[in-house]
Amino acid sequence: MPSKRKGPKSERPAVSDAELQVLKQLWAKGEANPSQLRKQLAEDGIEWAYTTVQTLLHRLHEKGAVVRRKQGITQIYQAQVEADEMLLDQVADLSQRLGSSAASPLVMNLVRGKRLSKTDLATLRSMLDAAEANKGQLPEG
């Protein structure tokens, strides 16, 4: 995957739900052309016209969320932004819209809602231990 796009959330335009569906396919496949994406979306129950997929890819490219390269006459697209980075943006946006900067309500709701696997819980526990050992900050890396 190309290097992650850096910078605060305000430098990255938000993506729509439809654009997010296309990004999910690119994260899963690595790279694809519009026809391949349309076929995969259809297999997942999303029936969009070829031109719709092209439009969404064009918008994602303008937003810096995907890169493209030409292979013959076909454009091949690849995600420029990683799924984890997008998740952080979405959580920050939700927190801002709700007027809260506290992370604990989010984490507590994820745990209470049983939305975390055993692996997720172990990772979270390890991160909390590391943050506690470093006075509230996670070590770099």
Buried (B, 14 or more C-beta within 10 A) or exposed (E): EEEEBEEEBEEBBEBEEBBBBBBBBBBEBEBBBBEBBBEBBEEEEBEBEEEBBBBBBBBBBEBBBBBBEEEEEEBBBBBBBBBEBBEEBBEBEEBEEEEEEEEEEBEEEBEEEEEBEEEEEEEBEEEEEEEEEEEEEEEEE
